[in-house]
């Protein structure tokens, strides 16, 4: 089986998108398939038109000069189509596997018409809702409606569709898409990267002044929908209940200035630590310092429909997890078994839930083991990748 993946971006860039892609490609190689990827213009400049990163073969599309909104996207698709054409002639794939956003699917559909190679379109998030979530779009706007229409068109035209969670599957079915056409390929964890938890980094704890502290934290991108303002607002009540409490925030993003200002004005400002972005290879050191990873996502279409990756990585690291009860979290976390769920957008409820977690230390080991067992059985990438077997084989038969 020869599979060519069509990507918005990829390694060596660091993002949840790039790391999910890495896990998929690595797992497919381990199954004996021949795998390559083409990144689109949005990946940005690359040292070569073709390169190998972490043992994975990437073909690059050169960036496109920015034009008017709308026109730029179509120029990007044109450039991406031309590059995919070139790569198809070189790699001769059995299947094209396009990953959201929809620009990748639209380029893949044009290449399919020329080459006859069947197309699987995998949706990780709906582009129109992602724009609302990161503050660059507005639900119901003209751009939102056009993007949604393009997404629906791409799904209808693709030979098969995969989504990362049941929330997205339900949304597509509500649009009139045949349920039999949609497979669920959930987020998973590359156990080679996150499989073995590391002991607490005592040196880093001392450097940050955390000896003897109780710690909660967040590691990820700072977008408004992640709800860290709710977590910061919960800190005074939590410190009042647990005087040794400290909050560690690792990462960065558009919402950081507002959250830093909020934290600076908090009566417990000295307990809230912004640690900035850290190299991917150093992330485990920071996981080792945090007793409970907290994911206070706000309730909206994006967070109700899409499952995040970070809580799974934390569970693989045998860290305790607490999260808001949005739909995406409810698909991943069983309250009181593999983690703790609390009402979204409610600082008081968040503080009360975390206080309860710290009062139940005698149950921590059991919960860690239950969460780890769930990851190994259902969210291990080398298990999940088998879901593509039937999809690829059916598409390859169609091509023949």
C-alpha positions in Angstrom: 0.0 0.0 0.0 1.4 3.4 -1.0 -0.2 6.4 0.7 0.4 10.0 0.0 -0.7 12.4 2.7 -1.8 16.0 1.8 -1.0 18.3 4.7 -1.4 22.0 5.7 2.0 21.8 7.4 4.2 19.2 9.1 7.5 18.5 10.8 9.9 20.1 11.6 7.2 22.6 12.7 5.8 21.9 16.2 2.0 21.8 16.6 -0.6 19.3 17.7 -1.4 18.9 13.9 2.2 18.1 13.1 2.5 15.6 16.0 -0.7 13.8 15.1 0.6 13.5 11.5 3.9 12.2 12.7 2.2 9.5 14.7 0.0 8.5 11.8 3.0 8.3 9.4 5.2 6.4 11.8 2.5 3.9 12.6 1.8 3.3 8.9 5.5 2.8 8.2 5.6 0.3 11.0 2.8 -1.7 9.3 5.0 -2.0 6.2 3.2 0.6 4.0 5.1 3.1 1.8 4.3 6.6 3.0 5.1 10.1 2.0 3.5 13.6 2.5 3.1 16.8 0.6 2.9 20.0 2.7 0.9 23.0 1.3 2.1 26.6 0.9 1.1 27.5 4.4 3.9 25.3 5.8 6.2 28.2 4.8 9.7 28.2 3.4 11.7 24.9 3.5 15.4 24.3 2.9 14.6 21.8 0.0 11.7 20.8 -2.2 12.0 17.3 -0.7 13.4 16.4 2.7 13.4 13.7 5.3 12.5 14.7 8.8 12.6 12.2 11.7 12.7 9.4 9.1 9.6 10.7 7.2 9.6 11.8 3.6 8.1 15.3 2.9 7.6 17.0 -0.4 7.3 20.8 0.0 5.1 23.3 -1.8 6.7 26.8 -2.1 4.8 29.6 -0.3 2.5 31.8 -2.3 2.5 35.6 -2.2 -0.4 37.0 -0.2 -3.2 38.6 -2.1 -6.8 39.7 -1.2 -8.7 37.4 1.2 -10.3 34.6 -0.8 -8.0 35.1 -3.8 -5.0 34.0 -1.7 -6.7 30.7 -0.8 -7.4 29.9 -4.4 -3.8 30.7 -5.4 -2.6 28.4 -2.6 -4.8 25.6 -3.9 -3.5 26.1 -7.4 0.1 25.9 -6.2 -0.7 22.9 -4.0 -2.4 21.1 -6.9 0.6 21.6 -9.2 3.0 20.2 -6.5 0.8 17.2 -5.8 0.7 16.5 -9.5 4.5 16.3 -9.6 4.7 14.1 -6.5 2.0 11.7 -7.8 4.1 11.1 -10.9 7.1 10.4 -8.7 5.5 8.4 -5.8 2.7 6.7 -7.7 0.3 6.4 -4.6 -2.6 4.0 -4.3 -4.5 6.5 -2.1 -4.5 10.2 -1.5 -5.1 11.0 2.2 -6.0 14.7 2.6 -6.1 16.2 6.1 -8.1 19.2 7.1 -8.3 22.2 6.6 -10.6 22.0 3.5 -8.0 23.6 1.3 -6.1 20.3 1.3 -9.2 18.4 0.3 -10.1 20.8 -2.5 -6.6 20.4 -3.9 -6.8 16.6 -3.5 -10.1 16.5 -5.4 -8.6 18.3 -8.3 -5.7 15.9 -8.4 -8.1 12.9 -8.2 -9.9 14.1 -11.3 -6.6 14.2 -13.2 -4.9 11.0 -11.8 -7.8 8.7 -10.9 -6.2 8.1 -7.4 -9.0 7.9 -4.8 -9.2 10.4 -2.0 -9.8 9.9 1.7 -10.5 13.2 3.5 -9.8 13.3 7.2 -11.3 16.1 9.3 -9.6 17.1 12.5 -11.6 20.2 13.0 -14.1 22.2 11.0 -12.2 25.2 9.6 -15.1 27.6 10.0 -15.4 26.7 13.7 -11.7 26.8 14.3 -11.6 30.4 13.0 -14.3 31.3 15.5 -12.4 29.6 18.3 -9.1 31.4 17.6 -10.8 34.8 17.2 -10.2 35.2 13.4 -13.9 34.5 12.4 -17.5 35.0 13.4 -20.1 32.3 13.4 -22.8 33.1 10.8 -20.7 35.5 8.8 -20.4 35.3 5.0 -16.9 33.8 5.3 -18.2 31.3 7.8 -21.1 30.2 5.6 -18.9 29.9 2.5 -16.3 27.9 4.3 -19.0 25.6 5.7 -20.4 25.1 2.2 -16.9 24.2 0.8 -16.4 21.7 3.7 -19.7 20.0 2.9 -18.9 19.9 -0.8 -15.5 18.3 -0.1 -17.1 15.7 2.1 -19.7 14.8 -0.5 -17.1 14.5 -3.3 -14.4 12.6 -1.4 -14.4 8.8 -1.8 -14.3 8.3 1.9 -14.2 10.5 5.0 -12.6 10.1 8.4 -13.1 12.2 11.5 -11.4 12.3 14.8 -14.4 12.0 17.0 -18.1 11.2 17.2 -19.0 14.9 17.6 -17.7 15.7 14.1 -19.3 12.5 12.7 -22.7 13.7 14.1 -22.3 17.1 12.6 -21.6 15.7 9.1 -24.6 13.3 9.3 -26.8 16.3 10.2 -25.6 17.9 6.9 -27.0 14.9 5.1 -23.8 12.9 4.6 -24.3 9.1 4.5 -23.2 7.7 7.9 -21.7 4.7 6.1 -19.2 7.0 4.4 -17.8 8.3 7.6 -15.3 6.5 9.7 -14.0 7.6 13.1 -10.2 7.7 13.5 -9.7 9.1 17.0 -6.8 11.1 18.4 -4.2 8.8 19.9 -0.8 8.9 21.6 2.5 7.8 20.2 3.6 5.7 23.1 7.2 5.8 22.0 7.1 9.6 22.8 4.7 9.6 25.8 4.7 6.0 27.0 7.1 6.3 30.0 6.5 8.9 32.6 9.6 10.6 34.0 10.2 11.2 37.7 9.8 14.7 39.1 12.6 17.0 37.9 13.8 18.1 41.3 16.2 20.6 39.9 13.5 22.3 37.8 11.1 22.3 40.8 13.8 24.0 42.9 14.5 26.5 40.2 10.8 27.5 40.0 10.4 27.5 43.8 7.9 24.6 43.9 9.4 22.5 46.7 6.5 21.3 48.8 3.9 22.8 46.5 0.6 21.4 45.2 0.6 22.0 41.5 -2.0 22.4 38.8 -1.1 23.3 35.3 -1.8 23.6 31.6 0.6 22.8 28.7 -0.5 23.9 25.2 -1.5 26.8 23.0 -3.0 29.9 24.5 -6.2 30.5 22.6 -9.3 32.1 24.2 -11.4 28.9 23.8 -8.9 27.0 26.1 -10.5 29.0 29.0 -7.4 29.7 31.0 -9.0 33.0 32.1 -11.6 30.7 33.9 -8.7 28.8 35.6 -7.0 32.0 36.6 -10.3 33.3 38.1 -10.6 30.1 40.1 -7.2 30.5 41.8 -8.1 32.7 44.7 -10.7 30.3 46.0 -8.4 27.3 45.3 -5.5 28.9 47.2 -7.9 29.7 50.1 -8.8 26.0 50.3 -5.3 24.7 49.5 -2.7 27.2 50.7 0.2 25.3 49.0 -1.4 25.6 45.5 0.6 26.8 42.5 -0.5 27.2 38.9 2.0 26.6 36.0 1.1 27.7 32.5 3.4 26.4 29.8 3.0 27.6 26.2 2.0 30.7 24.4 -0.4 32.2 21.9 -2.8 35.1 21.1 -4.6 35.2 24.4 -1.4 35.4 26.5 -1.3 39.2 27.0 -4.8 39.3 28.3 -4.2 36.3 30.6 -1.0 37.8 32.0 -2.8 41.0 32.8 -5.6 39.1 34.5 -3.1 37.1 36.5 -1.1 40.2 37.5 -4.2 41.7 39.0 -5.2 38.6 40.9 -4.9 38.6 44.7 -2.8 35.4 44.3 -0.7 36.7 41.5 2.5 35.2 43.0 1.0 31.7 42.7 0.4 31.9 38.9 3.5 31.2 36.8 3.7 31.8 33.0 6.7 29.7 31.9 6.6 30.5 28.1 7.0 28.0 25.3 9.4 25.2 25.9 11.2 22.9 23.3 9.2 19.8 22.6 11.9 17.5 23.9 11.7 19.3 27.2 8.0 19.1 27.7 8.2 15.9 29.9 10.2 17.9 32.5 7.2 20.2 33.0 4.7 17.4 33.0 6.7 15.9 35.8 6.1 19.0 38.0 2.3 19.1 37.7 0.0 17.1 39.9 -3.1 17.8 37.9 -3.3 18.9 34.3 -6.3 21.2 33.9 -8.2 21.8 30.6 -10.9 24.4 31.2 -12.2 24.8 27.6 -15.1 27.1 27.1 -18.4 25.8 25.7 -18.8 26.5 22.0 -19.3 24.5 18.8 -15.6 23.9 18.4 -15.1 22.5 21.9 -18.3 20.5 21.8 -17.5 18.9 18.5 -13.7 18.3 18.6 -11.6 16.2 20.9 -8.3 17.6 22.0 -5.0 15.7 22.0 -3.3 17.1 25.2 -5.5 15.3 27.8 -4.6 12.0 26.2 -0.9 12.8 26.3 -1.2 13.7 30.0 -3.0 10.4 30.7 -0.2 8.5 28.9 2.2 10.3 31.2 0.2 9.0 34.1 -0.7 12.5 35.2 -4.1 13.3 36.7 -6.5 15.1 34.4 -9.4 17.6 35.1 -11.4 19.1 32.3 -14.5 21.1 31.6 -17.6 19.1 30.6 -17.7 20.2 26.9 -18.5 17.5 24.4 -15.0 17.0 23.2 -13.8 16.2 26.7 -16.7 13.9 27.5 -15.7 11.7 24.7 -12.2 11.3 26.2 -12.7 11.3 30.0 -14.9 9.2 32.2 -15.7 11.4 35.3 -14.4 9.8 38.5 -12.6 6.9 36.6 -10.0 8.3 34.1 -10.3 11.9 35.2 -12.5 14.7 36.6 -15.1 16.7 34.7 -16.4 20.1 36.0 -19.0 22.6 34.6 -17.6 24.8 31.8 -17.2 28.6 32.2 -17.6 28.4 36.0 -14.6 29.4 38.1 -16.3 28.4 41.4 -17.2 25.0 40.1 -13.6 24.5 38.8 -12.1 25.4 42.1 -14.5 23.1 44.0 -13.7 20.2 41.7 -9.9 20.6 42.0 -10.2 21.0 45.8 -12.0 17.6 45.8 -9.3 16.0 43.7 -6.5 17.1 46.1 -8.6 15.8 49.0 -8.6 12.3 47.4 -4.8 11.6 47.1 -5.4 8.0 48.3 -7.2 7.4 45.0 -4.6 9.0 42.7 -2.7 5.9 41.9 -5.8 4.0 40.9 -7.0 6.8 38.7 -3.6 7.1 37.0 -3.6 3.4 36.2 -7.2 3.4 34.9 -6.4 6.4 32.6 -3.2 4.7 31.4 -5.0 1.5 30.6 -7.6 3.4 28.6 -4.8 5.0 26.5 -3.1 1.7 25.9 -6.3 -0.1 24.9 -8.1 2.5 22.9 -5.9 5.6 22.2 -2.6 4.0 21.3 -1.7 5.1 17.7 -0.3 1.7 16.8 -3.7 0.3 17.6 -5.7 3.1 16.1 -3.9 3.0 12.8 -5.6 -0.4 12.0 -8.8 1.6 11.4 -7.3 2.8 8.1 -6.8 -0.7 6.8 -10.3 -1.2 5.5 -10.6 2.4 4.3 -7.4 2.2 2.2 -8.1 -1.3 0.9 -11.6 -0.3 -0.3 -10.3 2.7 -2.0 -7.5 0.9 -3.7 -10.0 -1.7 -5.0 -12.1 1.1 -6.4 -9.0 2.5 -8.2 -8.3 -1.0 -9.7 
